[in-house]
């Protein structure tokens, strides 16, 4: 619980949270059923658009996406894209009754 509170209060960055609390892995246990379905589609390396979105929003002027700083500013820049992709995914055939941001509980 204190680790989640540190994330919510922004005393730890998202990347640091996953490194320290999740062994650096974002896995199905981190999401509910709907979140996992969205993540499977969005993060799919062959058909999804996450990597392209991440590069476009955060990595344009950097040597690689591995140089994106783990900051709340980076999160704030990417969050609107994540939210828009989630809403688009919902409207394309998923239960449209839930129109919340993927990570809205952090804002």
N, C-alpha and C positions, 0 to 999 in steps of 0.2 A: 504493500500500500504506500509506503513512503517513497518508493521509486516512482510510482505513478504520480504522486503528488509533486515530486520534483519536476517531472515532465510537464504537468499542468501549470505549475507556477513558473515554468521556464528557467529554473535554476540548473537544468541539464538540457542539452540539445537533443534533438531526435536521434541523431547518429550515435551520440554518446550513450543514450538510453539503450539503444539496440545492441551496442557493443557490450555494455556492462550487464544488462539484464536479460538479454536474449541471445547471448553468444554471437552477436553480430548478424543474426539471421532473422529475416521476416518470413514467418511460416504460417501455415493455416491455423495454428493455435492462437495467433494474434487477432484473428477476425472471426466474425460470426458467419453463418452460412451465406448470407447475401454478400458480405464483404469478400468472402473467398471466391464466390462466383464472379464478382466484378474483377478482382485481382487476377484471376485466371485468364480472363479475356484481355484486360488492359496490359498486363505484364507479359503476355505471350510474345516471345521473341520473334516469331514468324509473322503474326497477324496483329499484335497489339501495338499501341502507339506510345507506351510509357517512355521508352528509351529516346524516341524522337522528341517527345515533349520535354523531357528532362534536358536533353542537349540544347533544344531551342530556347528554353527559358533560362537555364542556368549555365550552360557550358559553351555558349557561342564564342566568347573572347578568351577562353582558357585553353591551355595545351591539351587537356583531355577532361572528361567528366569526373575523373578522379581528383581533379584540382578544385572542384566545387567546395567551398567552405561549408563546414557543418555549423551553420548558424541559424538563428530564428529568422533572419532576413532572407536567407535562401528558402526556408520553409514558406515564408509569407509570399514570396514570388511564385512558388510552385503551387501553393494551395488552390488559388482560383482555377488553375488548369485541371487539377485533380477533381475539384468539385464539379466543374463543367463536364468533364468526361464521365463522371458518375451519373449526373443528371441525364446526359445524352444516352448512356447505357440503359438507364431505367426506362426512358421513353422509347427505346428501341425494342422493348418487349418484356422487360422485367416488371415486377410489381411497382407501379408508379405511385403507390400511396405513401412511400417513404421518400421524401425529397430533402434529405439532409446531406451535408458535406461529409466526405469520407472521414475526415478527422475534425469535424466541427467541435467536438468536445475539448479540443486543445485551445480553442480561441475564445 
